[in-house]
Amino acid sequence: MTNKIKIAVIGVGRWGVHLLRNFLAHPQVHVVAVVDPHPERLAAVKQQFKLDENILLTTQWQDLKTVPSLTGVAIATPATTHYALIKDSLQQGYHVLAEKPLTLNPAECRELCYLAEQHHLILAVDHTYLFHPAVEQGKTVVQAGKLGDLRYGYATRTHLGPVRQDVDALWDLAIHDIAIFNAWLGQIPVQVQATGTVWLQGAEVSLCTDSHLPQSLADLVWLTLTYPDGFQAYIHLCWLNPDKQRRLGIVGSLGSLIFDEMSISPLTLLHGEFEQQGNQFIPVNQRQIALELEPGEPLQRVCSSFVVSILKNTPSEVSSGWVGTELVEILAALTLSLSQGGKPVFLSDRIVKDQKFQEY
């Protein structure tokens, strides 16, 4: 037991319970504490996982400071609590894996990244899709040039609830598809636009006070991301549409790559192009290939990556704090565009890792 990494899980709600499950199963991890403000959740996970009596179960985050040799924490609490919890954890000398988004404020994200670097600690963000076998395989296909010249991308993420009361559909849903597009293209957007519609919750019921978030909560959002090479991706988000979709695609001159979570074969390469005959364009070389994927739960890969980063003291190349910061910067810019009725917002000079942060 002494050779294992000691980890505490903070928050065991809908997502945190899966982090706990994976860390309990990890051969190089010893879960030493679980924190949640709701005693009934602590009782539930103790029974569900038959937790050892030596594991600290507490409703108070500060109790972790009594745990000897604690190595890291996994934080799965509401996003509004992330900044304070992550900052305190880093100052206590703990490595941190945080549920997405890193925080709701780009400046706070940058501060935390620099703080982690100052203390030589790992700060990773649970962007689970970046560890999905279909996303990893898709990145290989796109960057190998199998789609030819890339033309545009599109994504749809819709369902009927849950309707959030702290953030809008943009902050709830968009981060997944933006992360996938960024990974597949190997770029981040230089310009973004967003328009939306509010049906359910206006300004008077918004519970969020962060200045980077809207005062009313859009139920439907349309996004346009423009990348440095001119590639554009269009994203449709809605949480009051019974037509549940989780579909993302990139179209190129030689075919399209589709990631559809609702399909039995989630990653499909559709070959097809045009051959010009006179003034006619004739489809040719059409065929469909369901790509084979490596088995494995994405969240298990997230947890394993965090452990490896700690053991090697090397930040994650896939989902570091800086990757999380980039995504929060993009969401903040999209929120600004949304508040201005779809006015383009430029990002080219806003996301610079080595730019000196004012407080350090």
C-alpha positions in Angstrom: 0.0 0.0 0.0 3.0 2.3 0.7 4.1 2.3 -2.9 0.7 3.5 -4.2 -0.3 7.1 -5.0 -2.7 8.4 -2.3 -5.7 10.1 -3.9 -8.8 11.8 -2.5 -12.0 12.2 -4.6 -13.9 15.5 -4.0 -17.5 15.3 -5.1 -19.3 12.0 -5.7 -22.3 13.1 -7.6 -23.3 11.9 -11.0 -19.8 12.1 -12.5 -17.6 11.9 -9.4 -18.9 8.4 -8.5 -17.3 7.2 -11.8 -14.0 8.8 -10.9 -14.1 7.1 -7.6 -14.9 3.7 -9.3 -11.9 4.1 -11.6 -9.4 5.2 -9.0 -10.5 2.3 -6.7 -9.8 -0.1 -9.5 -6.4 1.4 -10.4 -3.5 -0.8 -9.3 -1.2 2.1 -8.5 -3.8 4.1 -6.5 -4.9 4.0 -2.9 -8.1 6.1 -2.4 -7.6 7.5 1.1 -10.5 9.9 1.3 -13.9 10.9 -0.2 -15.4 14.4 0.3 -18.9 15.4 -0.4 -21.2 18.0 1.3 -24.1 15.5 1.3 -23.8 12.8 4.0 -26.2 10.6 2.1 -23.9 10.4 -0.9 -21.0 9.4 1.3 -23.1 6.6 2.8 -24.2 5.5 -0.6 -20.7 5.2 -2.1 -19.5 3.5 1.1 -22.1 0.8 0.6 -21.9 0.6 -3.2 -18.1 0.1 -3.2 -17.8 -1.5 0.2 -15.2 1.1 1.2 -12.6 0.2 3.8 -13.2 1.7 7.2 -9.7 3.4 6.9 -10.9 5.6 4.1 -11.9 9.0 5.4 -15.4 10.0 4.5 -16.1 13.7 5.2 -18.3 16.6 4.3 -15.5 19.1 4.9 -12.8 19.7 2.3 -10.5 21.1 5.0 -10.3 17.6 6.7 -8.0 16.4 3.9 -5.2 18.4 5.4 -5.1 15.8 8.2 -4.5 13.0 5.7 -0.8 12.1 5.7 1.2 11.9 2.4 -1.8 12.8 0.2 -0.6 12.9 -3.4 -3.5 14.2 -5.4 -7.1 15.1 -5.6 -9.8 14.5 -8.2 -12.4 17.3 -8.2 -15.9 16.7 -9.5 -17.8 19.6 -8.0 -19.9 22.4 -9.6 -17.7 24.5 -11.9 -18.3 27.6 -9.7 -16.4 25.9 -6.9 -13.4 24.8 -9.0 -11.1 27.9 -8.7 -11.1 27.9 -4.9 -10.7 24.2 -4.5 -8.0 23.8 -7.1 -6.0 26.8 -5.8 -6.1 25.5 -2.3 -5.2 22.0 -3.4 -2.2 23.2 -5.3 -1.1 25.4 -2.4 -1.3 22.3 -0.2 1.0 20.5 -2.6 -1.5 18.2 -4.2 -1.6 17.2 -7.9 -5.1 18.0 -9.3 -7.4 16.3 -11.8 -10.4 18.6 -12.3 -13.8 17.9 -14.0 -14.3 20.2 -17.0 -14.5 23.2 -17.3 -11.3 24.0 -15.4 -13.0 27.2 -14.1 -15.6 29.6 -15.6 -13.0 32.4 -15.9 -10.0 32.5 -18.3 -7.9 34.6 -16.0 -8.5 32.2 -13.1 -7.5 29.3 -15.4 -4.2 30.9 -16.3 -3.5 31.7 -12.7 -4.0 28.1 -11.7 -1.8 26.8 -14.6 1.1 29.1 -13.5 0.5 28.1 -9.9 0.8 24.4 -10.8 4.0 25.1 -12.7 5.5 27.1 -9.8 4.9 24.2 -7.4 6.0 21.6 -9.9 2.5 19.9 -9.7 0.3 18.3 -12.3 -2.9 20.1 -13.2 -5.0 18.0 -15.5 -8.6 18.5 -16.7 -11.1 15.6 -17.3 -11.9 16.3 -21.0 -13.0 12.7 -21.3 -13.7 12.8 -25.1 -10.0 13.5 -25.8 -9.3 10.0 -24.4 -12.2 8.3 -26.4 -10.8 5.7 -28.8 -13.0 7.1 -31.6 -11.5 10.6 -31.1 -8.0 9.3 -30.9 -8.5 7.3 -34.1 -10.2 10.2 -35.8 -7.2 12.4 -35.1 -5.0 9.9 -36.8 -7.3 9.7 -39.9 -7.6 13.5 -40.3 -3.9 14.3 -39.7 -2.9 11.5 -42.1 -4.6 13.4 -44.9 -7.1 10.7 -45.7 -9.9 13.2 -46.2 -8.0 15.3 -48.7 -8.3 19.0 -48.5 -10.4 19.8 -45.4 -13.5 21.9 -46.3 -15.7 22.3 -43.2 -16.9 20.6 -40.0 -20.2 20.2 -38.2 -21.6 18.9 -35.0 -25.0 18.4 -33.3 -25.4 17.8 -29.6 -29.1 17.8 -28.6 -31.3 16.1 -26.0 -34.2 16.7 -23.7 -32.6 17.9 -20.5 -31.1 18.1 -18.1 -31.7 21.8 -18.0 -28.9 23.5 -16.0 -29.6 26.5 -13.8 -26.0 27.6 -13.4 -24.8 27.8 -17.0 -26.5 27.9 -20.4 -26.4 25.3 -23.2 -23.2 26.8 -24.6 -21.2 26.2 -21.4 -22.9 22.9 -20.7 -22.5 21.2 -24.1 -20.1 23.0 -26.5 -16.8 22.2 -24.8 -16.9 18.6 -25.9 -17.2 19.3 -29.7 -14.8 22.2 -29.5 -12.2 20.0 -27.9 -12.7 17.3 -30.6 -12.4 19.7 -33.4 -9.3 21.3 -31.9 -7.7 17.8 -31.4 -8.5 16.6 -34.9 -7.3 19.7 -36.6 -4.3 20.4 -34.4 -5.4 24.0 -34.1 -7.4 26.4 -32.0 -9.9 28.9 -33.5 -8.9 32.4 -34.2 -12.4 33.7 -34.5 -15.8 32.6 -33.1 -19.4 33.5 -33.4 -22.5 32.5 -31.4 -26.2 33.1 -31.6 -28.9 31.7 -29.3 -32.4 31.6 -28.1 -33.8 31.6 -24.6 -37.2 30.0 -23.9 -37.1 28.6 -20.4 -34.9 30.8 -18.2 -34.5 34.5 -18.4 -32.2 36.8 -16.5 -34.4 36.8 -13.4 -33.8 33.0 -12.8 -30.1 32.9 -13.6 -28.1 31.8 -10.5 -24.7 32.5 -12.0 -22.9 35.7 -11.1 -19.7 35.2 -13.0 -19.1 38.2 -15.3 -18.0 35.9 -18.1 -21.3 34.2 -18.3 -24.7 35.4 -19.6 -27.4 36.7 -17.3 -30.0 34.6 -19.2 -29.6 31.0 -20.1 -29.8 30.1 -23.8 -31.6 26.8 -24.5 -30.5 26.8 -28.2 -27.1 27.9 -29.4 -25.5 28.0 -32.9 -21.7 28.3 -33.1 -19.2 29.0 -35.8 -15.5 28.4 -35.2 -13.0 29.7 -37.7 -9.5 28.2 -37.6 -6.1 29.8 -38.8 -6.2 28.0 -42.1 -9.8 29.2 -42.9 -11.5 25.9 -41.9 -14.9 26.5 -40.3 -16.8 24.3 -37.9 -20.6 24.7 -37.2 -22.1 23.5 -34.0 -25.7 23.1 -33.0 -26.5 22.8 -29.2 -29.9 22.4 -27.6 -31.1 20.8 -24.3 -34.9 20.9 -25.1 -34.8 18.7 -28.2 -36.1 15.1 -27.8 -34.1 14.2 -30.9 -31.0 13.1 -29.0 -27.9 13.5 -31.2 -24.2 13.2 -30.5 -22.8 13.6 -34.0 -19.7 15.3 -35.3 -18.1 15.3 -38.8 -15.4 16.7 -40.9 -15.8 17.0 -44.7 -12.9 16.9 -47.1 -12.3 16.7 -50.8 -11.9 12.9 -50.7 -14.6 12.0 -48.1 -16.0 12.6 -44.6 -15.2 11.3 -41.2 -18.2 10.9 -38.8 -18.1 10.4 -35.1 -21.6 9.3 -34.0 -21.9 8.2 -30.4 -25.5 6.9 -31.0 -24.3 4.5 -33.7 -23.2 0.9 -33.2 -20.2 1.8 -35.2 -19.3 5.2 -33.8 -16.5 6.2 -36.2 -17.1 5.9 -39.9 -15.0 7.0 -42.9 -17.2 7.8 -45.9 -15.1 7.9 -49.1 -16.5 9.9 -52.0 -15.5 12.7 -54.4 -16.6 14.4 -57.6 -15.3 13.7 -61.1 -16.1 16.5 -63.6 -17.6 15.4 -66.9 -18.2 18.4 -69.0 -20.4 20.7 -66.9 -21.5 17.9 -64.7 -20.0 16.7 -61.4 -20.4 12.9 -61.0 -19.9 11.2 -57.5 -17.2 8.5 -57.7 -15.2 6.3 -55.4 -18.0 6.0 -52.9 -17.7 3.5 -50.1 -18.2 3.4 -46.4 -15.8 2.0 -43.8 -16.6 1.4 -40.1 -13.3 2.0 -38.4 -12.1 -0.5 -35.7 -11.5 1.0 -32.3 -9.4 -0.1 -29.4 -11.5 -1.2 -26.4 -11.4 0.7 -23.2 -13.4 3.2 -21.1 -12.4 6.8 -21.8 -12.6 7.8 -18.2 -10.4 4.9 -17.2 -7.8 6.3 -19.6 -8.2 9.8 -18.1 -7.5 8.4 -14.6 -4.5 6.4 -15.8 -3.1 9.4 -17.7 -3.3 11.4 -14.5 -1.4 8.7 -12.6 1.3 8.5 -15.2 1.7 12.2 -15.2 2.2 12.2 -11.5 4.7 9.3 -11.6 6.7 10.9 -14.4 6.1 14.5 -13.1 5.2 15.4 -16.7 2.1 17.4 -17.7 -0.5 15.6 -19.8 0.0 16.2 -23.6 -3.7 15.5 -24.1 -5.6 17.4 -21.4 -3.3 19.6 -19.3 -4.5 22.7 -17.5 -3.4 24.7 -20.5 -5.6 22.7 -22.8 -8.5 23.4 -20.4 -7.6 27.1 -20.4 -7.7 27.3 -24.2 -11.2 25.8 -24.1 -12.4 28.2 -21.4 -11.0 31.1 -23.4 -13.0 30.0 -26.4 -16.2 29.6 -24.4 -15.7 33.1 -22.9 -15.3 34.5 -26.4 -18.4 32.7 -27.6 -20.3 34.1 -24.7 -19.2 37.6 -25.6 -20.4 37.0 -29.2 -23.7 35.5 -28.0 -24.3 38.6 -25.8 -23.6 40.8 -28.9 -26.1 39.0 -31.2 -23.5 36.9 -33.0 -20.8 39.5 -33.6 -17.4 37.9 -34.4 -14.9 37.7 -31.6 -11.2 37.3 -32.4 -9.0 35.0 -30.3 -5.6 35.0 -32.1 -3.8 37.0 -29.4 -5.7 35.9 -26.3 -4.4 32.3 -25.8 -0.7 32.6 -25.3 0.8 30.1 -22.8 4.2 31.8 -22.4 2.8 35.3 -21.9 3.7 36.4 -18.4 0.8 36.4 -16.1 0.4 39.7 -14.3 0.4 38.2 -10.8 3.6 36.3 -11.1 
